[in-house]
Amino acid sequence: MSRSLSPVFKLASLSRQQISSPSSLAALRRAPTSLRMSSTAATAAAPQAQSNYKIVEKVENFEKTQASRPDFNHSAPIEVTKSPDPKWQYGDGVNDQNASLNKTHRQIDPYAPDRATVHNYRLLISGVAPRPVGFLSTVSGDGKTKNLSPFSYFQVIDHDPPMFIVGFSSRPGRVKDTYRNLKETGECVINTVSEKMIEAVNASSIDAPYGVSEWDVSGLHEAPSSTVKASRVQESVFSVEGKVVDIKEFEDHVQPGMSIASLVLIKATRFWVQEDAVNEEGSHIDLEKLRPLGQLGGMSYGRVSSTFELPRKRWQDDQPNSELLTRLEASKPE
Ligand SMILES: Cc1cc2nc3c(=O)[nH]c(=O)nc-3n(C[C@H](O)[C@H](O)[C@H](O)COP(=O)(O)O)c2cc1C
């Protein structure tokens, strides 16, 4: 069956200059309403979709569980240790090789008809961990509504140019407000999340009605930006202003009553770094000041309490001293 490409998909074939031009952002905004928000049919199916939606569920007795745990140690230092196997040599594999080789693996089809979507969600977030949290500040197209929400389907993907991706999951009813704002304005600020911010950040993920500002919900503070309308988060050690350069919507996976899932590619236009956390030349952020968190499986987060260093390898340095590398080089196909 042939289907004409939506303006969003057509963007993929535009050049870099075209993509960041105002006219191509206008093309983004002209994407069909059915893709921007739920259609009438989708809205009608939303109650069923809502009752099937298991991604965010009420947790019983969490206060009791929390009370049984030790306090968070705010002043715990970050220790630096040796790497896991400092004697590792080329070809060594892992140091528990026999144990690893005796493990068996289960094959899972993510699209199996009897497999619940929530199982893919739980498997992926527990298996791809830790994930950094991008805390996105956006403004609606009419400039009236401000939004602040966390996303851990998030990553920096290059430094030249500095580029980021953010993944928006489907949910019952309307698309995520952040995504809607990104489509309407093509702008955002990506803020980093430090330990001290996490309760406020988590609160900002609440499914607030469109128009309610998570700045108020979280109690975090706005600071001015230079190249975009959205504010940056004053409490963040590092913030990146950015513009949307591409969007990919996963139209083939839309379920009745659910919004569309999508991926947004963002190019940085400005960096902001907390003055006492960055070196003179603006090239390194102090981990002790950043105190980053990673999102893990379930509702867990991990902090960085221990690090180690590992220099990157260069063939020209290591091959002359390695029998294995020398042999591999000599036996490679012409
Ligand atoms: C730490 C954390 C990470 C999250 N990561 C994502 C994500 O990567 N993608 C997504 O669609 N939702 C993610 N969420 C859920 C959104 O933050 C949540 O749906 C929020 O209500 C969206 O807000 P918005 O509609 O105002 O944009 C995450 C929530 C938390 C607490």
The ligand as an SDF file (V2000), in Angstrom:
LIG
                    3D

 31 33  0  0  0  0  0  0  0  0999 V2000
   13.0750   10.4560   35.3100 C   0  0  0  0  0  0  0  0  0  0  0  0
   11.9730   10.3940   34.2990 C   0  0  0  0  0  0  0  0  0  0  0  0
   12.2760   10.1030   32.9880 C   0  0  0  0  0  0  0  0  0  0  0  0
   11.2680   10.0760   32.0140 C   0  0  0  0  0  0  0  0  0  0  0  0
   11.6010    9.7930   30.7330 N   0  0  0  0  0  0  0  0  0  0  0  0
   10.6540    9.8520   29.7670 C   0  0  0  0  0  0  0  0  0  0  0  0
   11.0200    9.6540   28.4130 C   0  0  0  0  0  0  0  0  0  0  0  0
   12.1740    9.4500   28.0620 O   0  0  0  0  0  0  0  0  0  0  0  0
   10.0410    9.7180   27.4830 N   0  0  0  0  0  0  0  0  0  0  0  0
    8.7460    9.9850   27.8050 C   0  0  0  0  0  0  0  0  0  0  0  0
    7.8990   10.0540   26.9240 O   0  0  0  0  0  0  0  0  0  0  0  0
    8.3840   10.1970   29.0920 N   0  0  0  0  0  0  0  0  0  0  0  0
    9.3080   10.1540   30.0670 C   0  0  0  0  0  0  0  0  0  0  0  0
    8.9660   10.3880   31.3680 N   0  0  0  0  0  0  0  0  0  0  0  0
    7.5830   10.7660   31.6700 C   0  0  0  0  0  0  0  0  0  0  0  0
    7.3500   12.2280   31.3640 C   0  0  0  0  0  0  0  0  0  0  0  0
    8.2020   13.0580   32.1110 O   0  0  0  0  0  0  0  0  0  0  0  0
    5.8830   12.5350   31.7240 C   0  0  0  0  0  0  0  0  0  0  0  0
    5.0460   11.8320   30.8300 O   0  0  0  0  0  0  0  0  0  0  0  0
    5.5430   13.9710   31.7220 C   0  0  0  0  0  0  0  0  0  0  0  0
    4.2310   14.1150   32.2380 O   0  0  0  0  0  0  0  0  0  0  0  0
    5.5550   14.5850   30.3410 C   0  0  0  0  0  0  0  0  0  0  0  0
    5.2500   15.9240   30.5490 O   0  0  0  0  0  0  0  0  0  0  0  0
    4.6430   16.8560   29.4910 P   0  0  0  0  0  0  0  0  0  0  0  0
    3.3440   16.2500   29.0110 O   0  0  0  0  0  0  0  0  0  0  0  0
    4.4180   18.1050   30.2850 O   0  0  0  0  0  0  0  0  0  0  0  0
    5.6310   17.0080   28.4040 O   0  0  0  0  0  0  0  0  0  0  0  0
    9.9250   10.3570   32.3740 C   0  0  0  0  0  0  0  0  0  0  0  0
    9.6260   10.6350   33.7220 C   0  0  0  0  0  0  0  0  0  0  0  0
   10.6350   10.6330   34.6580 C   0  0  0  0  0  0  0  0  0  0  0  0
   10.2940   10.9380   36.0900 C   0  0  0  0  0  0  0  0  0  0  0  0
  1  2  1  0
  2  3  1  0
  2 30  2  0
  3  4  2  0
  4  5  1  0
  4 28  1  0
  5  6  2  0
  6  7  1  0
  6 13  1  0
  7  8  2  0
  7  9  1  0
  9 10  1  0
 10 11  2  0
 10 12  1  0
 12 13  2  0
 13 14  1  0
 14 15  1  0
 14 28  1  0
 15 16  1  0
 16 17  1  0
 16 18  1  0
 18 19  1  0
 18 20  1  0
 20 21  1  0
 20 22  1  0
 22 23  1  0
 23 24  1  0
 24 25  2  0
 24 26  1  0
 24 27  1  0
 28 29  2  0
 29 30  1  0
 30 31  1  0
M  END
$$$$
